Structures are given as structure tokens and as C-alpha cells.
Amino acid sequence: MQGDDVHLWNRFEQTFKHQHLRWLEKWFGLPPLPMERFDPAAVKNILVVRQHDQLGDFLLSTPVFAALRSHFPGRPLTLVARENTASLMRHDPNVDQVIPLAGNGRDWTLDALTALLAAVRNRFDLAVVLNTVSHSLTSDLIARLCCRRYIVGPEHLLFGGTRRNFFYNLTAPQPVADRHQSERNLDIVRHIGVKGGDPYEQIFITEEERAAAQRQWKAWGWDQRRPLVIVHPGAGKMENRWPVASFAALADRLQETLPIQLAVSWGPAEEALGQELVASLHTPALIALDKNLRRLAALYSQAGLFICNDTGVMHLAASVSTPLVAVFGPTDPALWKPWGSNFCAVRADDHRCASVSVDSLYATCIKLLNNK
């Protein structure tokens, strides 16, 4: 998928939102439904739509699947997700079917469209639209076309010029400002009576995948007598990056004081950044690269500690329960850090990544490694 095509599709969607919403409301709008008229017994199958998000946003929505399965046992659950994240739901016991869609409508495959049309014919009883950061018109239309009874989504994030989210007949109240993203996702289904919900993000890696990851690490030279520590210096947003020199100083200090095996990982567009870190280290490190997210998650699952910035792979490591410490800058970790005491955030008072000290990260790393 080319970047220009993505921008073209996004421009089309934005233009359509602003110029044709009144017609969509006329033909597809649903009247609000009082909660006392919601009948859980009428829900025979469930659709969840989360097809417009980045990796971290998506993984922070995974607690919803387990919460729905617990509240509606035995009801089939289908998920519509971006094709780059859909594979992460493979082997999830809470999801029965995944329909992967490209981010650009022009790139939707015949198989994906066939699955989506089958979903339209099936007419789900409950559709859940997980909009917590931005509002996707495509997500709303998918839910509206595929669901015959109840559609629940947030009451905020209104389209321009609208007074309510008219695609939903059940709207969850806008959350308070200081609310973790996992809780914001769960709040949407709590509105229809789903109780509690574990806010830990999770994907399910099979024993075969873990064994393959172990073989790969062994091929790369991991001495399994030493705890594996992975350093990932990249982040999509430049303001979210801790300096490479700081990562190198931390890694060298850890190797000097602890019997660890150090590895460095980076994303597809971060080759120069990763190589700069590797060249700065006093002791050679393993290099762990894989573009496949499931294989990458399995590789991360073998580590005793993951050190990173505030970025998508932070959530990937957390989703397989790997302890981590992340440098945070402009983003509030109280809202975005993976939920759990084994996932730590370090942030400077001025909210600049460059201001975070090596000493503060080192102390947190030691604490996590000693708890392992």
C-alpha cells in the first residue's frame, strides 16, 4: 500500500464526512435506545470493529474481547481489524473469526470483501465500535451494515456538524479526562452491562511459536544461561525517542554489572538508528529483526526485560507479558503505559525524552530484573 494512496483514501473519507453526513444520518441513522430496552438474551452473535488503529491502540483494546466472552459465553465473536494487526488475534480463545481489511479501501482483497459481505448477510445482533482516540466513518458504516439490533459506541468524538453519533443506538458516556486507554475501551462495553474486565493487553502465542522463537534466538547466539535483555531505540514520533547515546550508556552499564545477554531490535524504517546503537556499544549485541508481528511477539516473549520508547512495540512486548521499562515524553504514561506493575514508565519533569537520565532507567531495569 503506497503512502499517496493512503492519503487519498483519508482525504476522500474526510470530504465525505463533511459533505454527506446529513444523507448518511437520513438513511442510516438510528434513534437512541433507552438502556432498559437492551436485552442481553437477544444477543446471539457479536461483531467488534477496530479497523482504523495503530498497533498500540489496537492492543490496548484486546481486554474487550475477553470481557465480552465472559459476559456473553458461547456467543460467536467476529472482529474486523486492520490487516497488519489481524494476525495478532490468531489463536485468541475469545475471538472466533477475524476479518482483515486494508487501511486503504482500494487495497481491500476479494477474500476480505467476501468475508465482509458474509458478515452483512449474517446480520449480527450486537456490534461494538471501539473509537477511543479518533472516529472512523468506515468503522461506523461496517457496524451499521452488519448489525440488525444493537450498535454501541462512544458518545464523544462527534463528526463535524453533528449533534450525536447517529450510527449507534446505544452510546457510552464520555469518560473522564484522566482515564487509561484500556479502561476507555472497556467503558464502551460496560455501558451495556459487561462487568469488570481485566485491563491487561494480551495476545496468545502458541508453544510451537515459542519453540520457534527459542530456536531463532539460539541461531543468533543467545546463551540461555544469561537473561535476555532487548533494547529497542526506535519510535515513530521523533519527540518520543530517547537519544541513542543514552540507550548505549544504559546498555553498557547493564552489561558491565549484570550477566545478561543483550540484543537490539528496530523497526523496518529504523535501520540507521539501530545500527548507530549497535556501533556505539562497548560489547557486541545480538540483532533481533522480524517484520512479522506474531514472530516478533514470540521473540520478545523470551526476554527477561524489554527497554524501549513509548511506541507500538512497547505494547507488543507487554501483550506477551515481557517486563519492560519505557521512556515517555509528551504522552502521559498514566493513560498509555501498558497496564501492570511489570511495565514501568520513566518520564522527566519537563516531559522531554532527552531529559530522562540513564541513572533513573538503570535503577528501574535492576528492579525489574531482580523481580524476574
C-alpha positions in Angstrom: 0.0 0.0 0.0 1.6 3.3 -1.1 1.6 6.4 1.1 -0.1 8.6 -1.5 -2.9 6.1 -1.8 -3.5 6.1 1.9 -3.6 9.9 2.0 -6.0 9.9 -1.0 -8.4 7.5 0.8 -8.2 9.5 4.0 -9.0 12.7 2.1 -11.9 11.0 0.5 -13.2 9.9 3.8 -12.8 13.3 5.4 -14.5 15.0 2.5 -17.4 12.5 2.6 -17.8 13.1 6.3 -18.1 16.8 6.0 -20.3 17.0 2.8 -22.6 14.0 3.1 -23.2 13.3 6.7 -26.8 14.6 6.6 -27.7 12.0 4.0 -26.0 9.2 6.0 -28.0 10.2 9.0 -31.2 10.2 7.0 -30.7 6.8 5.5 -28.6 5.0 8.1 -29.2 6.9 11.4 -30.6 5.0 14.4 -32.8 6.6 17.1 -31.3 6.4 20.6 -32.4 3.3 22.5 -33.1 3.5 26.3 -30.8 1.1 28.1 -33.8 -0.6 29.7 -34.8 -1.8 26.2 -31.4 -3.5 25.7 -32.0 -7.3 26.1 -28.8 -9.3 26.5 -30.7 -12.5 25.8 -31.3 -11.3 22.3 -27.6 -11.2 21.5 -26.8 -14.4 19.7 -23.6 -13.2 17.9 -21.3 -10.2 18.3 -19.2 -8.0 15.9 -16.3 -5.8 17.2 -14.9 -3.2 14.8 -11.4 -1.9 15.5 -10.1 -1.5 12.0 -8.5 2.0 12.0 -5.9 1.9 14.7 -2.2 1.8 15.2 -0.5 -1.2 16.8 -0.5 0.1 20.4 -4.1 1.4 20.1 -5.2 -2.0 18.9 -3.5 -4.0 21.6 -5.0 -1.7 24.3 -8.4 -2.8 23.0 -7.8 -6.6 23.5 -9.2 -6.6 27.1 -12.6 -6.0 25.5 -12.6 -9.4 23.8 -12.2 -11.3 27.0 -14.7 -9.2 28.8 -17.3 -9.8 26.1 -16.6 -13.6 26.1 -17.1 -13.7 29.8 -20.4 -11.7 29.7 -21.8 -13.5 26.6 -20.4 -17.1 26.9 -21.0 -19.2 23.9 -21.9 -16.3 21.6 -19.6 -16.2 18.5 -17.5 -13.1 18.3 -16.2 -11.7 15.0 -13.5 -9.0 14.8 -12.9 -6.5 11.9 -9.3 -5.3 12.2 -6.6 -3.8 10.1 -4.7 -6.4 8.2 -1.4 -5.5 9.9 -2.9 -6.3 13.3 -5.4 -9.0 12.5 -2.8 -11.8 12.6 -2.2 -11.0 16.3 -5.7 -12.3 17.1 -4.9 -15.8 15.7 -5.3 -18.4 18.5 -7.2 -15.9 20.7 -9.8 -18.1 22.5 -12.1 -15.0 22.8 -12.3 -14.3 19.1 -14.0 -16.8 16.7 -13.3 -15.0 13.4 -11.2 -12.2 12.2 -11.9 -10.2 9.0 -8.7 -8.3 8.0 -9.2 -5.1 6.0 -6.5 -2.9 4.4 -6.3 0.7 5.7 -7.0 1.9 2.2 -10.3 0.8 0.6 -8.6 0.5 -2.8 -6.5 -2.4 -1.3 -9.3 -4.5 0.1 -8.8 -8.0 -1.2 -11.5 -10.2 -2.7 -11.3 -12.6 0.3 -11.7 -9.7 2.8 -14.7 -8.3 0.8 -16.3 -11.8 0.6 -15.9 -12.2 4.4 -17.4 -8.7 5.0 -20.3 -9.4 2.7 -20.9 -12.7 4.6 -20.9 -10.6 7.8 -23.5 -8.3 6.3 -25.7 -11.3 5.4 -25.3 -12.8 8.9 -26.6 -9.6 10.5 -25.1 -9.5 13.9 -27.2 -8.8 17.0 -24.6 -6.7 18.7 -21.9 -4.5 17.2 -19.3 -2.8 19.3 -17.3 0.1 17.7 -14.1 0.9 19.7 -13.5 4.5 18.9 -11.4 6.0 21.7 -8.9 8.3 20.0 -10.3 9.0 16.6 -13.6 8.4 14.9 -13.6 6.2 11.8 -16.6 6.6 9.4 -15.6 3.3 7.8 -15.9 1.6 11.1 -19.4 3.1 11.7 -20.6 2.0 8.3 -19.3 -1.5 8.7 -21.1 -1.8 12.0 -24.3 -0.3 10.6 -24.4 -2.6 7.6 -23.6 -5.7 9.6 -25.8 -5.3 12.6 -29.5 -5.6 12.9 -30.2 -4.9 16.5 -27.8 -3.1 18.9 -24.8 -0.9 18.0 -22.8 0.5 20.9 -20.0 3.2 20.6 -18.8 6.3 22.5 -21.0 9.4 22.7 -18.0 11.7 22.2 -15.7 12.1 19.1 -18.5 13.6 17.1 -18.2 14.2 13.4 -18.1 17.9 12.5 -21.5 19.4 12.2 -23.3 16.5 14.1 -25.0 16.6 17.4 -24.7 12.9 18.2 -23.1 9.7 16.9 -26.2 8.6 14.9 -24.8 5.3 13.8 -25.2 4.0 17.3 -28.4 3.4 19.2 -26.5 2.8 22.4 -23.9 5.4 23.4 -21.4 5.0 26.2 -20.9 8.2 28.2 -17.7 10.2 27.6 -15.0 9.1 30.0 -13.3 11.4 32.5 -10.2 13.0 31.1 -7.6 11.0 33.1 -8.6 7.5 32.1 -6.3 4.8 30.9 -6.9 3.7 27.3 -7.6 0.1 28.3 -10.3 1.3 30.6 -11.7 3.6 27.9 -12.2 0.6 25.7 -13.8 -1.4 28.4 -16.0 1.5 29.4 -17.8 1.2 26.0 -19.0 -2.4 26.7 -19.5 -1.7 30.4 -22.3 0.6 29.2 -24.3 -2.5 28.2 -23.7 -4.3 31.4 -20.4 -6.0 30.9 -18.9 -6.3 34.4 -15.3 -5.5 35.4 -12.9 -6.5 32.7 -9.1 -7.2 33.1 -7.3 -4.2 31.6 -4.1 -6.2 30.7 -3.5 -6.3 27.0 -2.8 -9.8 25.7 -2.2 -11.9 22.6 -1.8 -15.6 22.6 1.4 -17.2 21.4 1.4 -21.0 20.9 4.0 -23.4 22.3 5.1 -24.1 18.7 5.7 -20.3 18.1 7.6 -20.0 21.4 9.8 -23.0 20.4 10.5 -21.5 17.0 11.5 -18.3 18.7 13.9 -20.1 21.0 15.5 -21.8 18.0 15.9 -18.5 16.3 17.5 -16.9 19.4 19.8 -19.9 19.6 20.8 -19.4 16.0 21.5 -15.8 16.7 23.8 -16.8 19.5 21.8 -16.5 22.7 23.5 -18.1 25.7 20.4 -19.2 27.6 22.2 -19.3 30.9 22.1 -15.4 30.8 18.9 -13.4 31.0 18.0 -11.8 27.6 17.6 -8.0 27.6 16.3 -6.4 24.4 16.8 -2.7 23.6 14.6 -1.1 21.0 15.7 2.5 20.3 13.0 3.4 17.8 9.7 5.2 17.8 7.5 6.5 15.0 7.4 10.0 16.6 10.7 11.8 16.8 9.7 13.5 20.1 9.2 10.1 21.6 12.8 9.0 21.1 15.4 8.8 23.9 18.8 9.6 22.5 20.8 6.7 21.1 23.7 7.7 23.3 21.6 7.3 26.3 20.4 3.8 25.2 24.1 2.9 24.6 25.2 4.1 28.0 22.4 2.2 29.7 23.1 -1.0 27.8 26.9 -0.8 28.5 26.2 -0.2 32.2 23.9 -3.2 32.4 26.4 -5.5 30.6 29.2 -4.3 33.0 27.2 -5.0 36.1 25.0 -8.0 35.3 25.5 -11.3 33.5 22.9 -10.5 30.8 22.7 -11.3 27.1 22.0 -8.0 25.2 20.0 -7.8 22.0 19.0 -4.8 19.8 15.8 -4.6 17.8 14.4 -2.0 15.5 11.6 -1.4 13.0 11.6 -1.6 9.2 12.3 2.2 8.8 14.8 2.4 11.6 17.9 0.6 10.2 20.2 3.6 10.6 19.0 4.2 14.2 19.5 0.6 15.2 22.9 0.3 13.5 24.0 3.5 15.3 23.2 2.0 18.6 25.0 -1.3 17.8 28.1 0.6 16.7 28.0 2.6 20.0 28.1 -0.4 22.3 31.3 -1.5 24.1 30.3 -5.1 23.8 28.7 -6.8 20.7 24.9 -7.4 20.9 22.6 -9.8 19.1 20.4 -8.3 16.5 16.7 -9.3 16.5 14.7 -8.4 13.4 11.4 -9.7 12.0 8.7 -7.9 10.1 6.1 -10.5 11.1 4.4 -9.2 14.2 3.5 -12.7 15.6 7.0 -13.9 15.2 8.3 -10.7 16.7 6.0 -11.1 19.7 7.2 -14.7 20.2 10.8 -13.4 20.1 10.0 -10.8 22.7 8.3 -13.4 24.9 11.7 -15.0 25.6 13.2 -11.9 27.1 13.6 -11.1 30.8 13.4 -7.4 30.0 12.5 -5.1 27.2 13.8 -1.5 27.1 12.2 0.9 24.7 10.5 4.2 24.0 6.8 5.0 24.0 5.9 3.2 20.8 3.8 0.3 19.4 6.3 -2.5 20.1 6.2 -1.5 23.8 2.6 -2.8 23.8 3.6 -5.9 21.7 6.1 -6.8 24.4 3.6 -6.2 27.2 1.0 -8.3 25.4 3.2 -11.4 25.8 3.9 -10.4 29.5 7.6 -9.4 29.0 8.7 -7.0 31.7 9.6 -3.6 30.3 10.8 -0.1 31.0 9.8 2.6 28.6 10.9 6.2 28.2 8.0 8.6 28.0 8.0 12.2 26.8 5.0 14.2 25.7 2.5 11.4 26.2 1.1 10.8 29.7 2.1 7.2 30.8 -0.9 7.2 33.2 -3.1 7.0 30.1 -0.9 5.0 27.7 1.6 2.8 29.6 0.7 -0.9 29.4 -1.4 -1.8 32.4 0.6 -3.7 35.1 3.4 -3.4 37.7 5.9 -5.2 35.5 5.6 -2.5 32.8 7.3 0.7 34.0 7.5 4.2 32.6 10.2 6.8 33.2 9.4 10.4 32.5 11.2 13.6 33.2 9.5 16.6 34.8 9.7 18.6 31.6 8.2 15.8 29.6 11.1 15.7 27.2 12.7 12.3 26.4 16.2 13.7 26.3 15.8 14.9 29.9 15.4 11.3 31.2 18.6 10.2 33.0 20.4 7.0 32.4 20.5 6.5 36.2 16.7 6.5 36.5 16.3 3.9 33.8 19.1 1.8 35.2 17.5 1.7 38.6 14.2 0.6 37.1 15.9 -2.1 35.0 17.6 -3.5 38.0 14.4 -3.6 40.0 12.6 -5.5 37.2 15.4 -7.9 36.6 15.6 -8.7 40.3 11.9 -9.5 40.3 12.2 -11.9 37.4 
